[in-house]
Amino acid sequence: MKFIETLKNVWKIEELRNRIVLTIGLLLVYRFGAQVVLPGIDASQLEGIQGNTEDGLLGLLNAFTGGAFANASVFALGIMPYISASIVVQLMGIAIPYLQKLQKEGASGQKKITQITRWLTIAICLVQAPGYLASLPALGIPQSAFLLGQGGLFYFSSVIILVTGCIFAMWLGEKITDKGIGNGISLLIMVGIIATLPKNFLLNASSRLEGNNVMLILFELVIWLAIIAASIMLVMAVRKIAVQYARRTASGGYEKNVFGSRQYIPLKLNASGVMPIIFAQAIMFVPGLIGGSSFLKDTAAGQWMQTNFSDMFGFWYNLIFALLIIVFTYFYTAITVPTNKMADDLKRSGGFIPGIRPGSETSEYLDKIMSQITLPGSIFLALIAVFPAFIVKLMNVQSGWALFFGGTSLLIMVGVAIDTMQQVNSYLLNRHYDGLMKTGKNRKAVA
């Protein structure tokens, strides 16, 4: 089989083999750390928090940390503070000239931006860690589980450990990116999400078996595979813009009216990835907090907000959620797809879009095309994001398993899996040509 042959070729390339082994080893370290409970907490009394973090928004947060949140683990904060810091720095780059200057300085500027992101990650951790510790009793951990009490010593040591755990997870991700197969931070999130998948599937399957609904389990799996296929199409879909390059002469100039090679600019249907969902998910916490505030808690409006925005499978939650995703998709695409820079680079390289003048007209044309393809892309993204609610309401699927039928979890799994496969394919094409191609001379694998 072609797949088995490709796997053999992957293992023949020493550098790729070493990178894969290192990546697996670092991911195992991260998964081991997710099981290590904070000092001072009795690990045998965590049933309460584990039961309260199976559903809803807490279930989603627990999935992102690979169960570390519900285990009161040293990695309970996961890698999300680093993701939040990266988003903040990226958004600040729009308004702060200093960050804009760093973005244009290439590798040296990116190194400084990375340092800023790391320090901001520590600041976010110092805010989130005490909040997490203070919420443990409310989440279901009894007072008897705190072996040394909840005094200052417990808070001080636990905050240090949680911040260190997040920084260590960030270091693991960066090492996977540098020394492994790449996409380190994304791989940590994906592995955490996948770690909760078997448990949620078995819980849902056991409830179906109790009702003698074996065929319903198979039907759910078919729907799940169909949603995965739809997510792959969303991630991979591109609009190809034809680009013509003038043929260079021997003197280094360009021949007039003589066309050279035709290439394409691939504009992605979903250029913003899962970021609109993450932005929208963060905003959806706000109405529930406002409704539960001391000003509105006892009013009809406050109770309505608490009721409707605490149920992530409810109608109003998902309606507002979908609209926010569409809005944030346009917003994030506008700041991450530099059509002006694309047009300038195209002009400098002697390329042009047939029928469009180089320069500002090319930029306006690319911006117009991006606006046109972003609309269906954002709607498709919103539908996938709210699809778990349809599954819960129409098929009575357990909420933990329903989260894998769309939303951030599924899109992260699909996106990271595709990126990782492309990284491996690049090694195969560069180091072992026959790994993916049936014809052509065999290239010796280079270590």
Protein Blocks (a to p, Z undefined) as FASTA:
>chain_A
ZZlmmmmmmmmpmklmmmmmmmmmmmmmmmmmmmmccehiafklmmmmmmmmmgcjllmm
mmmnnommmnopaklnmmmlmmmmmmmmmmmmmmmmklmmmmmnojmlmmmmmmmmmmmm
mmmmmmmmmmmmmmmmmnopafklmmnojafklmmmmmmmmmmmmmmmmmmmmmmmmmmn
ojklmmmmmmmmmmmmmmmmmmmmmmmmmnopmklmmmmmmmmmmmmmmmmmmmmpccdd
ddddddddfkopacehiacddddddddfblnlmmlmmmmmmmmmmmmmmmmpmklmmpmk
lmmmmmmmmmmkbmklmmmmmmmmmmmmmmmmmmmmcfklmmmmmmmnopacehiaehjl
mmmmmmmmmmmmmmmmmmmmmmmmmmmmmmmmmnopafklmmmngcjllmmmmmmmmmmm
mmmmmmmmmmmmmlmpmgdcdddddZZ
